[in-house]
């Protein structure tokens, strides 16, 4: 494959990340090549498990419609999640009340909260609870901890459901840090599970500032449950800068993008 061929394949993958799908006719016009050439590019990318060909184009690989277990998610994009967690933690100020959502990315925030003074953390995540308790017992964390109770998911190590939603209604936070399973400009932020998604929506409603933390693998994906439109989000913290094609849209919706370093 020539260098220009690789650049064209990179363009196809970038469009998939932005839109979740590409159309052969659009690529023919944009790249000024034949449909047969586009077909070969797509065949190569499909063999590399980077996209799935469909009639008239291709869609982004979505390997499972089921959410991976918490243990499996821990090892995916671990370095990127650590950087995101560190960057997200810089948004927390002394005396803040914060919601920390379920997720392996938000979990990385906790290591960087230890120098914060008088913060209150509310969480639905069992691993986050254990980590906070451990730091509290070692006198490394001095804030207050509130665990949102409800129906427990053993595989995901979190709580959700109507009881958890009712408990959230008793609190108001300065900032909510939300994990997601998919993000697209026109589809907003989405998740695998409706109970957990509904709880995340409730958490956002009871917070002054809503902050999404996500690595780049979630771009261009739409999952089962819609949590919120992008206009309902204040900040997005990711491991990469905002896609150029999204910048105007994000600016119009008044969404700030923070790229972790």
TITILUM-869504 format. One record per residue: x negated, y negated, z negated of N, C-alpha, C, O in turn; residue in one letter; residue number from 1. Coordinates in steps of 0.2 Angstrom, whole numbers, plus 2048, in hexadecimal, padded with zeros to 3 digits. Example, Ala and Ser with C-alpha at 12.3 -4.5 7.8 and 13.67 -1.06 7.14 Angstrom:
// residues 2
<<7BE,81C,7D9>,<7C2,816,7D9>,<7BE,810,7D9>,<7B9,811,7D6>,A,1>
<<7C0,80B,7DD>,<7BC,805,7DC>,<7C0,800,7D9>,<7BD,7FA,7D8>,S,2>
//
This chain:
// residues 261
<<7FC,806,800>,<800,800,800>,<7FC,7FA,800>,<7F7,7F9,7FC>,X,1>
<<7FD,7F5,805>,<7F9,7EF,805>,<7FA,7EB,7FF>,<7FF,7EC,7FB>,X,2>
<<7F6,7E5,7FE>,<7F7,7E1,7F9>,<7FE,7DD,7F9>,<801,7DC,7F4>,X,3>
<<7FF,7DB,7FF>,<806,7D8,800>,<80C,7DC,7FF>,<811,7DA,7FD>,X,4>
<<80B,7E3,801>,<810,7E8,7FF>,<811,7E8,7F8>,<817,7E9,7F6>,X,5>
<<80C,7E8,7F4>,<80C,7E9,7ED>,<810,7E2,7EA>,<814,7E3,7E5>,X,6>
<<80E,7DD,7ED>,<811,7D6,7EB>,<819,7D7,7EC>,<81D,7D4,7E8>,X,7>
<<81B,7D9,7F2>,<822,7DA,7F3>,<825,7DF,7EE>,<82B,7DD,7EC>,X,8>
<<822,7E4,7ED>,<825,7E9,7E8>,<826,7E5,7E1>,<82B,7E6,7DD>,X,9>
<<821,7E1,7DF>,<821,7DD,7D9>,<827,7D9,7D9>,<82A,7D8,7D4>,X,10>
<<828,7D6,7DF>,<82E,7D1,7E0>,<835,7D5,7DF>,<839,7D2,7DB>,X,11>
<<835,7DB,7E1>,<83B,7DF,7E1>,<83C,7E0,7D9>,<842,7E0,7D7>,X,12>
<<837,7E2,7D6>,<838,7E4,7CF>,<839,7DE,7CA>,<83D,7DE,7C6>,X,13>
<<837,7D8,7CC>,<838,7D2,7C9>,<840,7D0,7CA>,<843,7CE,7C5>,X,14>
<<842,7D1,7D0>,<849,7D0,7D1>,<84E,7D5,7CD>,<853,7D3,7CA>,X,15>
<<84B,7DB,7CC>,<84F,7E0,7C8>,<84F,7DD,7C1>,<855,7DE,7BE>,X,16>
<<84A,7DB,7BE>,<84A,7D8,7B7>,<84E,7D3,7B6>,<851,7D2,7B1>,X,17>
<<84F,7CE,7BC>,<853,7C9,7BB>,<85B,7CA,7BC>,<85F,7C8,7B8>,X,18>
<<85C,7CE,7C1>,<863,7CF,7C3>,<866,7D6,7C1>,<86C,7D7,7C1>,X,19>
<<861,7DB,7C0>,<864,7E2,7BE>,<865,7E6,7C5>,<866,7EC,7C4>,X,20>
<<865,7E3,7CA>,<866,7E6,7D1>,<863,7E2,7D6>,<862,7DC,7D6>,X,21>
<<862,7E5,7DC>,<860,7E2,7E2>,<863,7E5,7E8>,<865,7EA,7E8>,X,22>
<<864,7E0,7ED>,<868,7E3,7F3>,<863,7E3,7F9>,<85F,7DE,7FA>,X,23>
<<863,7E8,7FD>,<85E,7E9,802>,<85E,7E3,807>,<859,7E0,809>,X,24>
<<864,7E1,809>,<865,7DB,80E>,<862,7D5,80B>,<85F,7D1,80F>,X,25>
<<863,7D4,805>,<860,7CD,802>,<858,7CE,802>,<855,7C9,803>,X,26>
<<855,7D4,801>,<84E,7D5,801>,<84B,7D4,808>,<846,7D1,809>,X,27>
<<84F,7D7,80D>,<84D,7D6,814>,<84C,7CF,815>,<847,7CD,819>,X,28>
<<851,7CB,814>,<851,7C4,815>,<84C,7C0,811>,<848,7BC,814>,X,29>
<<84B,7C1,80B>,<846,7BE,807>,<83F,7BF,808>,<83B,7BB,808>,X,30>
<<83E,7C6,809>,<837,7C8,80B>,<835,7C8,812>,<82F,7C9,814>,X,31>
<<83A,7C7,816>,<839,7C7,81E>,<835,7CD,820>,<831,7CD,824>,X,32>
<<838,7D3,81E>,<836,7D9,821>,<83C,7DD,823>,<842,7DB,821>,X,33>
<<83B,7E3,826>,<841,7E7,828>,<844,7EB,822>,<841,7EC,81D>,X,34>
<<84A,7ED,823>,<84D,7F1,81E>,<84A,7F8,81D>,<84A,7FB,817>,X,35>
<<846,7FB,822>,<843,801,821>,<83D,800,81D>,<83B,804,819>,X,36>
<<839,7FA,81D>,<834,7F8,818>,<836,7F8,811>,<833,7FA,80D>,X,37>
<<83C,7F4,810>,<83F,7F4,80A>,<841,7FB,807>,<840,7FC,801>,X,38>
<<843,7FF,80B>,<845,806,809>,<83F,80A,807>,<83F,80D,802>,X,39>
<<839,809,80A>,<833,80C,808>,<831,80A,801>,<82E,80D,7FD>,X,40>
<<831,803,800>,<82F,800,7FA>,<833,803,7F4>,<831,805,7EF>,X,41>
<<83A,803,7F6>,<83E,806,7F1>,<83D,80D,7EF>,<83E,80F,7E9>,X,42>
<<83C,811,7F4>,<83A,818,7F3>,<834,819,7EF>,<834,81D,7EA>,X,43>
<<82F,815,7F0>,<829,815,7EC>,<82A,813,7E5>,<828,817,7E0>,X,44>
<<82E,80E,7E4>,<830,80C,7DD>,<834,811,7D9>,<833,812,7D3>,X,45>
<<838,814,7DD>,<83C,819,7DA>,<838,81F,7D8>,<839,822,7D3>,X,46>
<<833,821,7DC>,<82F,827,7DA>,<82B,825,7D4>,<829,829,7D0>,X,47>
<<829,81E,7D3>,<826,81C,7CD>,<82A,81B,7C7>,<828,819,7C2>,X,48>
<<831,81D,7C8>,<836,81C,7C3>,<837,815,7C1>,<838,814,7BB>,X,49>
<<836,810,7C5>,<837,809,7C4>,<83E,806,7C6>,<83F,801,7C4>,X,50>
<<841,80A,7CA>,<848,808,7CC>,<84C,80E,7CE>,<849,813,7CF>,X,51>
<<853,80D,7CF>,<857,812,7D2>,<85A,810,7D8>,<85E,80B,7D8>,X,52>
<<859,813,7DD>,<85D,811,7E4>,<864,812,7E4>,<866,818,7E1>,X,53>
<<868,80E,7E6>,<86F,80F,7E7>,<871,80C,7EE>,<86D,809,7F1>,X,54>
<<877,80D,7F0>,<879,80B,7F6>,<879,804,7F7>,<87B,800,7F3>,X,55>
<<875,802,7FC>,<874,7FB,7FE>,<86E,7F7,7FA>,<86E,7F1,7FB>,X,56>
<<86B,7FB,7F5>,<866,7F8,7F2>,<863,7FC,7EC>,<862,802,7ED>,X,57>
<<862,7F9,7E6>,<85F,7FD,7E0>,<861,7F9,7DA>,<863,7F3,7DA>,X,58>
<<861,7FD,7D5>,<863,7FA,7CE>,<85D,7FC,7C9>,<859,800,7CA>,X,59>
<<85C,7F8,7C4>,<857,7F9,7BF>,<858,800,7BB>,<85E,801,7BA>,X,60>
<<853,803,7BA>,<854,809,7B6>,<856,808,7AF>,<854,804,7AB>,X,61>
<<85C,80C,7AE>,<85E,80C,7A7>,<85F,813,7A5>,<863,817,7A6>,X,62>
<<859,815,7A2>,<858,81C,7A1>,<85D,820,79C>,<85F,826,79D>,X,63>
<<861,81C,798>,<866,81F,794>,<86B,81A,792>,<86A,814,791>,X,64>
<<871,81C,792>,<877,818,790>,<878,819,788>,<87C,816,785>,X,65>
<<873,81D,785>,<874,81E,77E>,<86E,81B,77B>,<868,81B,77E>,X,66>
<<86F,818,775>,<869,814,772>,<864,819,76F>,<866,81E,76C>,X,67>
<<85E,818,770>,<859,81C,76D>,<859,81C,766>,<85B,817,763>,X,68>
<<857,821,762>,<857,821,75B>,<852,81B,759>,<84D,819,75C>,X,69>
<<852,819,752>,<84E,814,750>,<847,817,750>,<842,813,752>,X,70>
<<845,81D,74F>,<83E,820,74F>,<83B,81F,756>,<836,81D,757>,X,71>
<<840,821,75B>,<83D,820,762>,<83C,819,764>,<837,817,768>,X,72>
<<840,814,762>,<840,80D,763>,<839,80A,760>,<837,805,763>,X,73>
<<837,80D,75B>,<831,80A,757>,<82B,80A,75C>,<827,805,75B>,X,74>
<<82A,80F,760>,<824,810,764>,<825,80C,76A>,<81F,80C,76E>,X,75>
<<82A,80A,76C>,<82B,807,773>,<829,7FF,773>,<82C,7FC,76E>,X,76>
<<824,7FD,777>,<822,7F7,777>,<820,7F4,770>,<822,7EE,76E>,X,77>
<<81C,7F8,76C>,<81B,7F6,765>,<817,7F0,765>,<818,7EC,761>,X,78>
<<812,7EF,769>,<80D,7E9,769>,<811,7E3,76B>,<811,7DE,767>,X,79>
<<816,7E3,770>,<81A,7DE,772>,<81E,7DC,76C>,<81F,7D6,76A>,X,80>
<<821,7E1,769>,<826,7DF,763>,<823,7DC,75D>,<825,7D8,75A>,X,81>
<<81C,7DE,75C>,<819,7DB,757>,<817,7D4,758>,<818,7D0,753>,X,82>
<<816,7D2,75E>,<815,7CB,760>,<81B,7C7,75F>,<81B,7C1,75D>,X,83>
<<821,7CA,762>,<827,7C7,761>,<829,7C6,75A>,<82B,7C0,758>,X,84>
<<828,7CB,756>,<82A,7CA,74F>,<826,7C4,74B>,<829,7C1,747>,X,85>
<<81F,7C4,74D>,<81B,7BF,74A>,<81E,7B8,74C>,<81E,7B3,748>,X,86>
<<81F,7B7,753>,<822,7B1,755>,<829,7AF,752>,<82A,7A9,751>,X,87>
<<82D,7B4,752>,<833,7B3,74F>,<833,7B0,747>,<837,7AC,745>,X,88>
<<82E,7B3,744>,<82D,7B1,73D>,<82B,7AA,73C>,<82C,7A7,737>,X,89>
<<828,7A7,741>,<826,7A0,740>,<82C,79C,740>,<82B,796,73F>,X,90>
<<831,79E,743>,<837,79A,743>,<83B,79A,73C>,<83F,796,73B>,X,91>
<<839,79E,737>,<83C,79E,731>,<838,799,72C>,<832,799,72C>,X,92>
<<83C,795,729>,<839,790,725>,<83B,791,71D>,<83F,795,71C>,X,93>
<<837,78E,719>,<838,78F,712>,<83F,78D,710>,<842,789,713>,X,94>
<<842,791,70C>,<849,790,709>,<84E,792,70E>,<854,791,70D>,X,95>
<<84C,795,714>,<851,798,719>,<855,79E,716>,<853,7A2,712>,X,96>
<<85B,79E,718>,<85F,7A4,718>,<860,7A7,71F>,<862,7A4,723>,X,97>
<<85D,7AE,720>,<85D,7B0,726>,<860,7B7,726>,<860,7BB,722>,X,98>
<<864,7B9,72C>,<866,7C0,72E>,<860,7C3,732>,<85E,7C0,737>,X,99>
<<85F,7C9,730>,<85A,7CD,734>,<85E,7D3,737>,<860,7D7,733>,X,100>
<<85F,7D3,73D>,<863,7D8,740>,<860,7DF,740>,<85A,7DF,73F>,X,101>
<<863,7E4,742>,<860,7EB,743>,<85C,7EA,749>,<85D,7E6,74E>,X,102>
<<856,7EE,749>,<852,7EE,74F>,<84B,7EF,74D>,<848,7EC,748>,X,103>
<<847,7F2,751>,<840,7F3,750>,<83C,7EC,751>,<836,7EC,74F>,X,104>
<<83E,7E8,755>,<83B,7E1,756>,<83C,7DD,750>,<837,7DA,74E>,X,105>
<<842,7DC,74E>,<843,7D8,748>,<840,7DB,742>,<83E,7D7,73D>,X,106>
<<83F,7E1,742>,<83B,7E4,73C>,<834,7E1,73B>,<831,7E1,736>,X,107>
<<831,7E0,741>,<82A,7DD,741>,<82A,7D6,73E>,<824,7D4,73C>,X,108>
<<82F,7D3,73E>,<82F,7CC,73B>,<82D,7CC,733>,<82A,7C8,731>,X,109>
<<82F,7D1,730>,<82F,7D2,729>,<827,7D1,726>,<826,7CE,721>,X,110>
<<823,7D4,72A>,<81C,7D3,728>,<819,7CC,728>,<814,7CA,724>,X,111>
<<81C,7C8,72C>,<81A,7C1,72C>,<81F,7BC,728>,<81E,7B6,729>,X,112>
<<823,7BF,724>,<827,7BA,720>,<824,7BA,719>,<827,7B6,715>,X,113>
<<81F,7BD,717>,<81C,7BE,710>,<81A,7B7,70E>,<81A,7B6,708>,X,114>
<<818,7B2,712>,<815,7AC,710>,<81B,7A7,70F>,<81A,7A1,70E>,X,115>
<<821,7A9,711>,<827,7A4,711>,<829,7A4,709>,<829,7A8,706>,X,116>
<<82C,79E,707>,<82E,79D,701>,<835,79C,700>,<838,799,704>,X,117>
<<838,7A0,6FB>,<83F,79F,6FA>,<844,7A0,6FF>,<849,79D,700>,X,118>
<<842,7A6,703>,<847,7A7,709>,<84B,7AD,706>,<84A,7B1,702>,X,119>
<<851,7AD,709>,<856,7B2,708>,<857,7B6,70E>,<859,7B4,714>,X,120>
<<857,7BD,70E>,<857,7C1,714>,<85D,7C6,713>,<85E,7C9,70E>,X,121>
<<862,7C5,718>,<867,7CA,719>,<866,7CF,71E>,<864,7CC,724>,X,122>
<<867,7D5,71D>,<866,7DA,723>,<86B,7E0,723>,<86D,7E2,71E>,X,123>
<<86B,7E3,729>,<86F,7E9,72A>,<86B,7EF,72B>,<86D,7F5,72C>,X,124>
<<864,7EE,72B>,<85F,7F3,72D>,<85C,7F6,727>,<85A,7F3,722>,X,125>
<<85D,7FD,726>,<85A,800,721>,<853,800,720>,<850,7FF,71B>,X,126>
<<84F,801,726>,<848,800,726>,<846,7F9,724>,<841,7F8,720>,X,127>
<<849,7F4,726>,<848,7ED,724>,<849,7EC,71C>,<845,7E9,719>,X,128>
<<84E,7EF,71A>,<84F,7EF,712>,<84A,7F3,70E>,<847,7F0,70A>,X,129>
<<848,7F8,711>,<842,7FC,70D>,<83C,7F8,70D>,<838,7F8,708>,X,130>
<<83A,7F5,713>,<834,7F1,714>,<834,7EB,70F>,<82F,7E9,70C>,X,131>
<<83A,7E8,70F>,<83A,7E2,70B>,<83A,7E4,703>,<837,7E0,6FF>,X,132>
<<83D,7E9,701>,<83D,7EC,6FA>,<835,7ED,6F9>,<833,7EC,6F3>,X,133>
<<832,7F0,6FD>,<82B,7F2,6FC>,<827,7EC,6FB>,<823,7EC,6F6>,X,134>
<<828,7E7,6FF>,<824,7E1,6FE>,<826,7DD,6F8>,<822,7DA,6F5>,X,135>
<<82C,7DE,6F6>,<82F,7DA,6F0>,<82C,7DE,6EA>,<829,7DA,6E5>,X,136>
<<82B,7E4,6EA>,<828,7E8,6E4>,<821,7E7,6E3>,<81E,7E7,6DE>,X,137>
<<81E,7E5,6E9>,<816,7E4,6E9>,<815,7DC,6E8>,<80F,7DA,6E8>,X,138>
<<81A,7D9,6E7>,<81A,7D1,6E6>,<817,7CD,6EC>,<814,7C8,6EB>,X,139>
<<818,7D0,6F1>,<816,7CD,6F8>,<81C,7C9,6FB>,<81B,7C4,6FF>,X,140>
<<822,7CB,6F9>,<828,7C7,6FB>,<82C,7C5,6F5>,<82D,7C9,6F1>,X,141>
<<82D,7BE,6F5>,<830,7BB,6EF>,<838,7B9,6F0>,<83B,7B7,6EC>,X,142>
<<83A,7BA,6F6>,<841,7B8,6F8>,<846,7BD,6F5>,<845,7C2,6F2>,X,143>
<<84D,7BB,6F7>,<852,7C0,6F5>,<854,7C4,6FB>,<853,7C2,701>,X,144>
<<857,7CA,6FA>,<858,7CF,6FF>,<860,7D1,6FE>,<862,7D2,6F8>,X,145>
<<864,7D0,703>,<86A,7D3,703>,<86B,7D8,709>,<86A,7D7,70E>,X,146>
<<86E,7DE,707>,<86F,7E3,70C>,<876,7E3,70D>,<87B,7E4,709>,X,147>
<<878,7E2,714>,<87F,7E2,716>,<881,7EA,716>,<87F,7EE,71A>,X,148>
<<886,7EB,712>,<889,7F2,711>,<88E,7F4,717>,<891,7F0,719>,X,149>
<<88F,7FA,718>,<894,7FD,71D>,<892,804,71F>,<88F,807,71C>,X,150>
<<895,806,724>,<894,80C,727>,<88D,80D,72A>,<88B,809,72D>,X,151>
<<88A,813,727>,<883,814,729>,<882,818,72F>,<885,81D,730>,X,152>
<<87E,816,734>,<87B,81A,739>,<875,81D,737>,<870,819,737>,X,153>
<<875,823,736>,<86E,827,734>,<869,827,73A>,<863,826,738>,X,154>
<<86B,827,740>,<866,827,746>,<863,820,747>,<85D,820,748>,X,155>
<<867,81B,746>,<865,814,747>,<862,811,741>,<860,80B,741>,X,156>
<<864,814,73B>,<861,811,734>,<864,80A,733>,<860,806,732>,X,157>
<<86B,809,734>,<86E,803,733>,<875,804,731>,<878,80A,731>,X,158>
<<878,7FE,72F>,<87F,7FF,72E>,<883,7FB,733>,<880,7F6,736>,X,159>
<<88A,7FC,734>,<88E,7F8,738>,<895,7FA,736>,<896,7FC,731>,X,160>
<<89A,7F8,73A>,<8A1,7F9,739>,<8A4,7F3,735>,<8A1,7EE,734>,X,161>
<<8AB,7F4,734>,<8AF,7EF,731>,<8AD,7ED,72A>,<8AE,7E7,729>,X,162>
<<8AB,7F1,726>,<8A9,7EF,71F>,<8A3,7EA,71F>,<8A2,7E6,71C>,X,163>
<<89E,7EC,724>,<898,7E8,725>,<89A,7E1,727>,<897,7DC,725>,X,164>
<<89F,7E1,72C>,<8A1,7DA,72F>,<8A4,7D6,729>,<8A3,7D0,729>,X,165>
<<8A8,7D9,725>,<8AB,7D6,71F>,<8A6,7D3,71B>,<8A7,7CD,718>,X,166>
<<8A1,7D7,719>,<89C,7D4,715>,<898,7CE,718>,<897,7C9,714>,X,167>
<<897,7CE,71E>,<893,7C9,722>,<897,7C2,721>,<894,7BD,721>,X,168>
<<89E,7C3,721>,<8A2,7BD,721>,<8A1,7B9,71A>,<8A4,7B4,71A>,X,169>
<<89E,7BC,715>,<89D,7B9,70F>,<897,7B5,70F>,<896,7B1,70A>,X,170>
<<893,7B5,714>,<88D,7B1,714>,<88C,7AD,71A>,<88F,7AE,71F>,X,171>
<<888,7A7,719>,<886,7A3,71F>,<87E,7A2,71F>,<87B,7A1,719>,X,172>
<<87B,7A3,724>,<874,7A3,725>,<872,79D,729>,<875,79A,72D>,X,173>
<<86B,79B,728>,<868,796,72C>,<867,799,733>,<868,796,738>,X,174>
<<864,79F,733>,<862,7A2,73A>,<863,7AA,73A>,<863,7AD,735>,X,175>
<<865,7AC,740>,<867,7B3,741>,<862,7B5,746>,<862,7B3,74C>,X,176>
<<85E,7BB,745>,<85A,7BE,749>,<85D,7C4,74C>,<85E,7C9,748>,X,177>
<<85F,7C4,753>,<863,7C9,756>,<85F,7CE,75B>,<85B,7CB,75F>,X,178>
<<860,7D4,75A>,<85D,7D9,75F>,<862,7DB,764>,<868,7DB,763>,X,179>
<<860,7DC,76A>,<864,7DD,770>,<861,7E3,774>,<85C,7E6,773>,X,180>
<<866,7E6,778>,<864,7EC,77C>,<864,7EA,784>,<862,7ED,788>,X,181>
<<867,7E4,785>,<867,7E1,78C>,<868,7DA,78C>,<86B,7D7,788>,X,182>
<<865,7D6,792>,<866,7CF,792>,<866,7CE,79A>,<862,7CF,79D>,X,183>
<<86B,7CA,79C>,<86C,7C7,7A3>,<86F,7C1,7A3>,<873,7BF,79E>,X,184>
<<86E,7BC,7A7>,<870,7B6,7A7>,<878,7B5,7A7>,<87B,7B2,7A3>,X,185>
<<87B,7B9,7AC>,<882,7B9,7AC>,<886,7BE,7A8>,<88C,7BD,7A7>,X,186>
<<882,7C3,7A5>,<886,7C8,7A0>,<884,7C6,799>,<888,7C9,795>,X,187>
<<87F,7C2,798>,<87E,7C0,791>,<87A,7C6,78D>,<876,7C9,791>,X,188>
<<87A,7C6,787>,<877,7CB,783>,<87B,7D1,781>,<881,7D0,780>,X,189>
<<879,7D7,782>,<87D,7DD,781>,<879,7E2,77D>,<873,7E2,77C>,X,190>
<<87D,7E7,77A>,<87B,7ED,776>,<87E,7F3,778>,<883,7F3,77B>,X,191>
<<87B,7F9,776>,<87E,7FF,777>,<884,801,773>,<889,804,776>,X,192>
<<884,7FE,76D>,<88A,800,768>,<88E,7FB,767>,<88C,7F5,765>,X,193>
<<895,7FC,767>,<89A,7F7,766>,<89A,7F4,75F>,<89B,7EE,75E>,X,194>
<<89A,7F9,75A>,<89A,7F7,753>,<894,7F3,751>,<895,7EE,74E>,X,195>
<<88E,7F5,753>,<888,7F1,751>,<889,7EA,755>,<887,7E5,752>,X,196>
<<88B,7EA,75B>,<88C,7E4,75F>,<891,7DF,75C>,<88F,7D9,75C>,X,197>
<<896,7E2,75A>,<89B,7DD,757>,<898,7DA,750>,<89A,7D5,74F>,X,198>
<<894,7DE,74D>,<891,7DC,746>,<88C,7D6,748>,<88C,7D1,745>,X,199>
<<888,7D7,74D>,<883,7D2,74F>,<887,7CC,751>,<885,7C6,750>,X,200>
<<88D,7CC,755>,<891,7C7,757>,<893,7C3,750>,<893,7BD,750>,X,201>
<<895,7C7,74B>,<898,7C4,745>,<892,7C0,741>,<893,7BB,73F>,X,202>
<<88C,7C3,742>,<886,7C0,73E>,<884,7B9,742>,<883,7B5,73E>,X,203>
<<885,7B9,748>,<884,7B3,74C>,<889,7AE,74A>,<887,7A8,74A>,X,204>
<<88F,7B0,749>,<894,7AB,748>,<893,7A8,741>,<895,7A2,740>,X,205>
<<88F,7AB,73C>,<88E,7A9,736>,<887,7A6,735>,<884,7A6,72F>,X,206>
<<884,7A4,73A>,<87D,7A1,73A>,<87D,79B,73E>,<880,79A,743>,X,207>
<<879,796,73B>,<878,790,73E>,<874,790,745>,<876,78D,74A>,X,208>
<<86F,795,745>,<86B,796,74B>,<86B,79D,74D>,<869,7A1,748>,X,209>
<<86C,79F,753>,<86C,7A6,755>,<866,7A7,75A>,<865,7A3,75F>,X,210>
<<861,7AC,758>,<85B,7AD,75B>,<85B,7B4,75D>,<85B,7B9,759>,X,211>
<<85A,7B5,764>,<859,7BC,767>,<852,7BD,767>,<84E,7B9,769>,X,212>
<<850,7C3,765>,<849,7C6,765>,<84A,7CC,76A>,<84D,7D1,769>,X,213>
<<846,7CC,76F>,<846,7D1,774>,<83F,7D1,778>,<83C,7CC,77A>,X,214>
<<83D,7D8,77A>,<838,7D8,77F>,<83A,7D8,786>,<840,7D9,787>,X,215>
<<836,7D8,78B>,<838,7D7,792>,<83B,7DD,795>,<83F,7DC,79A>,X,216>
<<83B,7E3,791>,<83E,7E9,794>,<846,7E8,794>,<849,7EC,798>,X,217>
<<848,7E4,790>,<850,7E3,790>,<852,7DE,795>,<859,7DE,797>,X,218>
<<84E,7DB,799>,<850,7D6,79E>,<854,7DA,7A4>,<851,7DF,7A6>,X,219>
<<859,7D7,7A6>,<85C,7DA,7AC>,<861,7E0,7AA>,<863,7E3,7AF>,X,220>
<<861,7E2,7A4>,<865,7E7,7A2>,<86C,7E5,79F>,<86C,7E0,79B>,X,221>
<<871,7E9,7A0>,<878,7E7,79D>,<87A,7EE,79A>,<87B,7F3,79D>,X,222>
<<87C,7EE,793>,<87E,7F4,790>,<885,7F3,78E>,<889,7EF,791>,X,223>
<<888,7F8,78B>,<88F,7F9,78A>,<893,7F3,787>,<898,7F1,789>,X,224>
<<890,7F0,781>,<894,7EB,77D>,<891,7E4,77E>,<88B,7E3,77D>,X,225>
<<895,7E0,780>,<892,7D9,781>,<892,7D5,77A>,<898,7D5,776>,X,226>
<<88D,7D3,778>,<88C,7D0,771>,<88E,7C8,772>,<892,7C6,76E>,X,227>
<<88B,7C5,777>,<88C,7BE,777>,<88A,7BB,77E>,<885,7BF,781>,X,228>
<<88C,7B6,780>,<889,7B2,786>,<883,7AF,784>,<882,7AD,77E>,X,229>
<<87F,7AD,789>,<879,7AA,788>,<87A,7A3,785>,<876,7A0,781>,X,230>
<<87F,79F,786>,<881,799,784>,<882,799,77C>,<882,794,779>,X,231>
<<883,79F,779>,<884,7A0,772>,<87E,7A1,76E>,<87E,7A1,768>,X,232>
<<878,7A1,772>,<871,7A2,76F>,<86E,79C,76F>,<86E,798,773>,X,233>
<<86A,79B,769>,<866,795,769>,<85F,796,76B>,<85C,791,76F>,X,234>
<<85C,79B,769>,<855,79D,76B>,<854,7A4,76D>,<858,7A8,76B>,X,235>
<<84F,7A5,772>,<84D,7AC,774>,<846,7AD,773>,<842,7A9,775>,X,236>
<<844,7B2,76F>,<83D,7B3,76E>,<83B,7BA,771>,<83E,7BF,770>,X,237>
<<836,7B9,776>,<834,7BF,77A>,<82D,7BF,77A>,<829,7BB,778>,X,238>
<<82A,7C5,77D>,<823,7C6,77E>,<821,7C2,785>,<81A,7C2,786>,X,239>
<<825,7C0,789>,<823,7BD,78F>,<827,7B6,790>,<82C,7B5,78C>,X,240>
<<824,7B1,794>,<828,7AB,795>,<82F,7AD,799>,<830,7B2,79B>,X,241>
<<833,7A8,798>,<83A,7A9,79C>,<839,7AA,7A3>,<834,7A6,7A6>,X,242>
<<83C,7AE,7A7>,<83C,7AF,7AE>,<83D,7A8,7B1>,<842,7A4,7AF>,X,243>
<<839,7A6,7B6>,<83A,79F,7B9>,<841,79E,7BC>,<844,799,7BB>,X,244>
<<844,7A4,7BE>,<84B,7A3,7C1>,<850,7A2,7BC>,<856,7A0,7BD>,X,245>
<<84E,7A3,7B5>,<853,7A2,7B0>,<852,79B,7AD>,<857,799,7A9>,X,246>
<<84D,797,7AE>,<84B,791,7AA>,<851,78C,7AB>,<853,789,7A6>,X,247>
<<853,78B,7B1>,<859,786,7B2>,<85F,788,7AE>,<862,784,7AB>,X,248>
<<861,78E,7AF>,<867,791,7AB>,<866,790,7A4>,<86B,78E,7A0>,X,249>
<<860,792,7A1>,<85F,791,79A>,<860,78A,797>,<862,789,792>,X,250>
<<85D,786,79C>,<85D,77F,79A>,<864,77C,79A>,<866,778,795>,X,251>
<<868,77E,79E>,<86F,77C,79F>,<873,77E,798>,<877,77B,796>,X,252>
<<871,784,796>,<875,787,790>,<871,785,78A>,<874,787,785>,X,253>
<<86C,781,78A>,<869,77F,784>,<866,784,780>,<866,784,77A>,X,254>
<<863,789,784>,<85F,78F,780>,<858,78E,781>,<855,78D,786>,X,255>
<<855,78E,77B>,<84D,78D,77B>,<84A,794,77B>,<84C,799,778>,X,256>
<<845,795,77F>,<841,79B,780>,<83A,79B,77D>,<837,796,77E>,X,257>
<<839,79F,778>,<832,79F,775>,<82E,7A6,777>,<831,7AB,776>,X,258>
<<829,7A5,77A>,<824,7AA,77D>,<81F,7AC,777>,<81B,7A7,776>,X,259>
<<81F,7B2,775>,<81B,7B4,76F>,<814,7B4,772>,<813,7B7,778>,X,260>
<<80F,7B3,76E>,<808,7B3,771>,<804,7B7,76C>,<7FE,7B8,76D>,X,261>
//
